[in-house]
Amino acid sequence: MNIIKANNINHSYIFAQREIKSLYNISFKIEKGEFISIVGMNGCGKSTLVKHLNALIPLQSGELTIASLDCRNNKNIYKIRQKCGMVFQNPDNQFVSTVVKEDIEFSLKNHDIKYNDKTIDDVLALVGLKGFEKRNILSLSGGQKQRLALAGILCVKPDIIILDEATSMLSPNSRKEVLDIILKLHKETDITFIMITQYAEETVNADRIIVMNDGEIISSGVPEKIYSNEKLIEKSQISLPYCVKIYNDLKKAGIFLDECPLNNERLVELLCRLK
């Protein structure tokens, strides 16, 4: 079942009385429950695209449906934003309270959802913040703040969660904590996850990677297909996982592995097979 369908989306910004095209003829489909990673150089249109998906940017042309809701109909905007939540780069911009519990309560009240203390306890447990109900948000680490921002979306039971560079301001340990929660939710729920990230290692567990370049989608496929396509990598200038860089360096040196590894554990296994 397609949870997102986009057909021929184009978008332009007006800057200094000039029209600047940011999206060109964007068409794609995303299945319910998929984990999608969108990659590309800075300025290629990734954030502009995902902000269309929860109606932060109005549709200028083309067709877009989110959970069967037509984005061209302004009456659907509220429902679209409830069904499609977004975690941004800086979580501080998403909080409306200074207390953890109160911030979750605001999300629930804002969407007219009945709740009790267990509702809040359960959603905080999902993101590893059980027992943090009375904590001051300012006392939380960057990773804890992002997990709280995620909890504020999860509590309204969305169909889609977008992470727009949500780990870029975090330490390596905090990035791993957030990603582990996303992967666990992806495995245990039917929520659709769409992640924009500058860290290639975070994309290897995606069901599919969408590659953008200069406002266009130039490729889409499983991580193995994307990262083993040398011409695509050269054109898009996307970063590679460290293990893929080693794979490519070995290939240039005349040492060939059975496949392109997507994590360090698999790389070690393939290296051990060499005679």
N, C-alpha and C positions, 0 to 999 in steps of 0.2 A: 504494500500500500504506500503510495506517495504521500508523504506528510508535507513536502514542499515541491511546488512545480513553478518554474520560472521560464518564461518564453519571450525572447527578444527584448530584454530590458536594456534601455539606454539611459544614461544620466549625465547631466552637465552641471557644472558650477559656474556662477558668474563672478569673475574677479577683475576688478579695475575695468569694468564695462566690457570685459572680454568673456566669451563663452569658452570654458575649458571642459572638454569631454573627459569623464572619469570611468564610464562603463560603456562598452560597445557590444550590442547584440548578445547579451548574456542569456543563455538557455541551459537549464539543468534540472534534474530531478533528484530528490533525496528520499529514501525509504524511511518509514517509521522505524525507530530503533537503531539507525545507523550512527556510527561515529565517524564524522567527516573532519578532515584537517584541510584548511585552505592556506596555501603557501604562495609566496611571491615576494619580489623586492618591495621595499618601502615605496609607497605612492602608486602601486599597481592597481589599487581599487578594492582591496580586500575588505577594509573597514566600511567603505561606502556600500559595498554589496551586502554585508551582514546587517547593516543598519536599515536596509530595506526590509529585511526579514521580520523585524518586530516593529515595523512602521515608524521608526524614528526618522527615516527619510521618506517622504512621499514619493510614490511612483510617478515618474514623468511620462514614460511610455512603456509599452509591452504589457505582459500579463504576469501576475504573481498570485498564487494561492498558498496560504499557510493554514494547515489543518482544515482544508476545505473552505476557508474564508477568503473571499476575493479582496485583495488589498486595494483595488480601485474604488471600493465602496467605503467611504469615510465612516459609516456607521459600524464597521467591523474593527476599527482601530483598537478600541478598548479590549475586545475579546482576543485580538491577535496578540496584544502585549501581555495578556494573561497566559496565553498558550505558549508564547515564545519569550522567555526571559533572557537577560544578558548580564554577564559579569564583565566589568570593564577593567582596564589596566590598573587604575587607582581605586581601590575599594572605598576609600574615605569619601569619594564623591557619591556613594550609594547609600550612605547611612543617614537616617533622619533623627536618631536618638543617640544618647551617650551610653545607654545600658543595653546589653545583649538581648535580654528578654523583650524589652520595649520595642526594639527594632524589628524583631520577628512579629510582634503583635501588630505593628503598624502595617506590615505587608498583609497580614490576615484580615485586618479591619478594612484596609483599602480595597480588598477584593471581596468584601462582604462574606467572609468564610467563618463559620462557627468554629470555635476552638476552646480548648481547656489547657491546663498545665501539661497534660500528657502530650498534646499536639506539639507543643514547643519542645518538650523533652525529647520526643522522638526525632524531630527534624534536626536538633542539635547533635543528637547521637549519630545521625547519618554522616555528619561532617566532622566527627571527632571532637565536638565541643560540649559533650555532656557535663553538667556541673558548672557551666560558665554563665548560667542565666543572669546572675546578679553582677557580673563583671562589667567594669567600665570599658567601653570599646577602645578608648585611648590607651588602655594598658595592654592591649593585644598586640602580638607580633604581626608582621605583614602577612604571613601565611595564615594565621588565625583570622585576620580580618577578611581575607579572600574566602575562607571557608564559611565565615558568617554571611558574607554577601551571597554565597551559593545557597546557604540555608534559607535566606530571605526569599530566594526564588523557588526552592524546592517546596516550601510550605504551601504554595498556592497550586501545587501539582501541575506543572507545565508539561506540555508535550515536547517542547524543544528548549534546549539551553545553549546559548551562544557564549563562548569565552573569547573575548577580543583582547588578545595579548594579556590575558589574566595572570600569567605567571612571570611576566617580563621584569617586574619590580621586586621579585622574591629571591631569597637565597636558594642555592641548590637544594638544600634539605626541605625548605618550604615548598619549592616547586614540585619535588617528588611527592610530598604529602598531598598536595592538591591534585596532582595527576593520578595518584593511587585511588583517591576518592572517586574521581571521574570514571576511571576504569572499572571500579567496583560497581558503581551505579549503572554503567553501561552494560555490565554483565548481568546484573540482577533486576533491571527495570527495562521498560520499553521506551525510555526517554531518548530522543534524538539529540546527539551532541555535535556541535559545530565549533571547531577550535581554530583560531588564528594564533600562531605562535612563531617566534623567531628562533626557537630551539628545535632543530631537526630531530633530535632524539625523542621529542614528545610526539612526533607524528607517526612513529613506526608501528604503534598499536592501533592506528585508525583503520577502519574498514576500507576507507577510500581517501585518497588525497586529490584535491582539486588544485591545479596549478594555474596561477594568473600571471599575466604579463601585459603591461600597458593597457589595463582596463578590459582585457579579454581573458576568457578561459581557454588555455591552449592545450590542456590535457587533463585527464581524470583517470584514475586507476588505483589498484592496490599498491601499497608502498613498494613492494618488490619491483613492480613494473616501472614505477616512477623513478626510483633511485638507480635503476640499472640502465636507464635511457640517457646515454651520454650527450646526445644532441639536444635533448630536452633540458638537461641540466645546464648546458652551455648557453642555450637561448634564454632561459628563465633566470639564470644566475642564483638559483636557490641554494641554500646551504645544505650540506650533506651530514648525515650522522657520522660520527668518528669512525665507526667500524666500516662504513662504506668507503670512506677516504682511504683507509688501509687496504681494502679490497682493490680499489683502483690503482693504488701505488704498487701493490703486488703484481697486478696485471701488466702494468707498464714495465716491470722488471722481469716479465716472462714467467711469473708464478701464478698459476690459475687455480682458483678454488672452484668447488662444484656449483656454488651459487653465490649470489650477493647477500651477505649476512646483514641483518637489521638490528642486531644487538651484540654486545661483546661476548656473551656466552656462546652464541652461535658461531661467532668468528673463531673463538678458541677451539670449538669442536671441529670446524673445517680445517683449521691449521694443523690439528692433531692427526688428520687423515693424510697429510702430505708425507710422502716418503723421502 
